[in-house]
Amino acid sequence: MGHRSNGIIPLPQLSKELLECIDKCEKLHACINNNLKGLMMNGRVALFGGYFSIAHEHFASMLNLLRMHYPASAAALARPHFEACFRGMWVNLKATDSEVDKLFAWKAPDFPTMAVMLDDIDAGYGAEGALKLFHIHWKTLCGLTHTGIEQLSRRFGDTAILSTFTDEDLIKIMTLTASAATAAVVPLLGISGKTQEAQDLQHFHSKLFGWAE
């Protein structure tokens, strides 16, 4: 694998395709960051913002981990990113006042399953099935986080134990992550009075990626 110096094997070069995907994600992350500045939020909307803030940090960490050549760790953050995005949407839309009060007391209510959560927010935000489609990725994301077969099967090369995530794997994971981020922040901007910014973000996302299925 190239020249060795003091027993250290140089990191492999990231492919052009993966670098392009990372660059697109970084541009989207920066755009979202700019749009979130100065948002005035309270009540359940503030909880939505709090959940998305966690997701936004996960997104940045995934990008940094990929640039540092830690694909398994980057992939493991895809589920918590996904969950934070959609849990925030659900709390804003469906949580009862008592559940909101419970969350502000830092006590977790009984959240529904991800399938139910996505059904609820798809109907509530008028997504016409687009948000429900994210559920087809849930089992894979769980396996990536909890060291399931999705991780283990990508740990064996022909002659050594090492990461064998393909560029296709990582591009799919990051494109899905980008889509989940945009799907969450667009309604957050909308209910915060930034309708034009929400529309502009949708257009920017479409220009970079199109929409993941």
Helices and strands as residue ranges (DSSP letters): H 16-36, H 43-67, H 71-76, H 78-94, H 97-104, H 114-124, G 132-137, H 138-145, H 149-152, H 167-191, H 195-208
